[in-house]
Amino acid sequence: MRDLLPGAFLAGLGLVMGASWQWPPVHGLDARLMLRLNRADAPKAIDTILAALRILGTTPFFVTALILVAIAALQPRHAFGLVVAVLAAEGLTKGVKILARRARPFEQDSRVVLRLARQPTDAGFPSGDAMRAAFLAGVAWVVIPSVGWLAAPVAVIVGLGRIRAGAHYPLDVWAGWCVGLGASLAWFGL
């Protein structure tokens, strides 16, 4: 049980830090940083790459990648622990979204440029896409370390892409990264 504590601590710390958006000075800073990243002049290629990488944080990609990892690289007992960690991370993320009910940037500020084909309908805090990308990066780091070196920066890019797309504030993404990485660390602790 003690081996689960570092992962649980990281997830909890990330959520507490992320929830600081409820304090007006932090919310203002979070909103200004979001607008700066969202509205920054950038080559069209950057937005094209971010849009292409967006799939890496989606649920279908996440489930497919985890199934492939479980089949290819894990013993059944490790795969079961992976399923438990995934369910815990997804449940925590969905539960906090329901409780926090943080509006997304494009819902609150007309200056936000929305770069999504479809508007998300759930709450913004924490970012589920950032959580899933960080979880996959953590699992990759453990199971296939050579892939982990690539997966970690990709997880960061996926999260930044959610801010650039107008879907999340930076603290939403931060909390998502911490929950995902914390859940993968807890799985490793099992």
C-alpha positions in Angstrom: 0.0 0.0 0.0 2.9 2.3 0.8 4.0 2.1 -2.8 0.8 3.8 -3.9 1.5 6.9 -1.9 3.8 8.8 -4.2 1.3 8.5 -7.1 -1.6 9.4 -4.9 0.4 12.4 -3.5 1.3 13.7 -6.9 -2.4 13.4 -8.1 -3.7 15.1 -5.0 -1.1 17.9 -5.1 -1.8 18.6 -8.7 -5.5 18.8 -8.1 -5.0 21.1 -5.1 -2.6 23.3 -7.0 -5.0 23.3 -10.0 -8.0 24.2 -7.9 -6.2 27.4 -6.9 -8.0 28.9 -9.9 -10.9 29.5 -7.5 -8.8 32.3 -5.8 -9.4 35.4 -7.9 -5.8 36.5 -8.3 -4.8 33.1 -9.5 -7.8 32.8 -11.8 -6.8 36.2 -13.4 -3.3 35.0 -14.0 -4.5 31.6 -15.3 -6.9 33.4 -17.7 -4.3 35.9 -18.9 -1.8 33.1 -19.6 -4.4 31.1 -21.4 -5.3 34.0 -23.6 -1.6 34.7 -24.3 -1.1 31.1 -25.5 -4.4 30.9 -27.3 -4.1 34.1 -29.2 -0.3 34.2 -29.9 0.8 34.6 -33.5 2.1 31.2 -34.6 2.8 29.7 -37.9 -0.2 27.7 -39.3 2.0 24.6 -39.2 2.0 24.8 -35.3 -1.8 24.7 -35.1 -1.9 21.9 -37.7 0.6 19.8 -35.7 -1.3 20.5 -32.4 -4.6 19.5 -34.1 -3.0 16.3 -35.4 -1.6 15.4 -32.0 -5.0 16.1 -30.3 -6.0 12.5 -31.0 -3.3 11.3 -28.5 -5.3 12.5 -25.6 -8.7 11.1 -26.7 -10.4 8.2 -25.0 -10.4 5.9 -28.1 -6.6 6.3 -28.6 -6.0 5.9 -24.9 -7.9 2.7 -24.6 -6.3 1.3 -27.8 -2.8 2.2 -26.6 -3.4 0.6 -23.2 -4.8 -2.6 -24.8 -1.7 -2.9 -27.0 0.7 -2.3 -24.1 -1.1 -4.9 -22.0 -1.1 -7.5 -24.7 2.5 -6.9 -25.9 4.4 -6.1 -22.8 2.6 -7.0 -19.6 1.9 -10.1 -17.6 -1.8 -10.6 -16.7 -1.4 -9.5 -13.1 0.3 -6.2 -14.3 -2.5 -5.7 -16.8 -5.1 -6.0 -14.1 -3.3 -3.3 -12.0 -3.2 -1.1 -15.1 -7.0 -1.4 -15.5 -7.5 -0.5 -11.9 -5.2 2.6 -12.3 -6.9 3.7 -15.5 -10.4 3.4 -13.8 -9.1 5.3 -10.8 -7.7 8.1 -12.9 -10.7 8.4 -15.2 -13.1 8.2 -12.2 -11.1 10.9 -10.3 -11.0 13.1 -13.4 -14.7 12.8 -14.1 -15.7 13.2 -10.5 -13.7 16.4 -10.0 -15.1 17.8 -13.3 -18.6 17.2 -11.9 -17.8 18.7 -8.5 -15.7 21.7 -9.7 -17.9 22.6 -12.7 -15.3 25.0 -14.1 -16.4 26.6 -17.3 -14.1 26.3 -20.3 -12.3 29.4 -21.6 -14.3 29.7 -24.8 -17.5 29.8 -22.6 -16.2 32.6 -20.5 -14.3 34.9 -22.8 -15.3 36.0 -26.2 -11.7 36.8 -27.1 -10.8 33.1 -27.0 -10.1 31.6 -30.4 -11.7 28.1 -30.5 -9.7 25.7 -32.6 -11.8 22.6 -32.2 -14.2 20.9 -34.7 -16.6 20.2 -31.8 -17.1 22.0 -28.6 -16.6 20.0 -25.4 -19.7 19.9 -23.3 -18.3 18.7 -19.9 -16.5 20.9 -17.4 -12.9 22.0 -18.0 -11.2 21.1 -14.7 -9.1 18.9 -14.8 -8.2 18.2 -18.4 -9.0 14.6 -19.3 -6.9 14.7 -22.5 -3.8 15.9 -20.5 -4.5 13.2 -17.9 -4.7 10.4 -20.5 -1.6 11.7 -22.3 0.4 11.9 -19.1 -0.8 8.5 -18.0 0.3 6.9 -21.2 3.7 8.7 -21.0 4.2 7.3 -17.4 3.2 3.8 -18.5 5.5 4.0 -21.6 8.4 5.2 -19.3 8.0 2.0 -17.2 7.2 -0.6 -19.9 9.3 0.7 -22.8 11.7 3.3 -21.5 13.0 4.2 -25.0 9.4 5.2 -25.9 9.0 7.1 -22.6 11.6 9.6 -23.7 9.3 10.4 -26.7 6.0 10.0 -24.9 6.8 12.6 -22.1 7.3 15.6 -24.4 4.3 14.5 -26.5 2.1 14.5 -23.3 3.3 18.1 -22.7 2.5 19.1 -26.3 -1.0 17.5 -26.0 -1.7 19.6 -22.9 -0.4 22.8 -24.4 -2.5 22.0 -27.5 -5.6 22.0 -25.4 -4.8 25.5 -24.1 -4.0 26.7 -27.7 -7.3 25.2 -28.9 -9.3 27.3 -26.3 -10.5 24.2 -24.5 -8.6 24.6 -21.2 -6.9 26.9 -18.9 -3.3 26.1 -17.9 -4.3 25.0 -14.4 -6.8 22.5 -15.9 -3.9 21.0 -17.9 -1.5 21.0 -14.9 -4.0 19.1 -12.8 -4.7 16.6 -15.6 -1.0 16.0 -16.1 -0.5 15.4 -12.3 -3.5 13.0 -12.1 -2.3 11.0 -15.1 1.3 10.8 -14.0 0.2 10.1 -10.4 -2.0 7.2 -11.5 0.7 5.7 -13.7 3.1 6.1 -10.7 0.6 4.4 -8.5 0.2 1.5 -11.0 4.0 1.1 -11.0 3.9 1.1 -7.2 1.6 -1.9 -7.4 
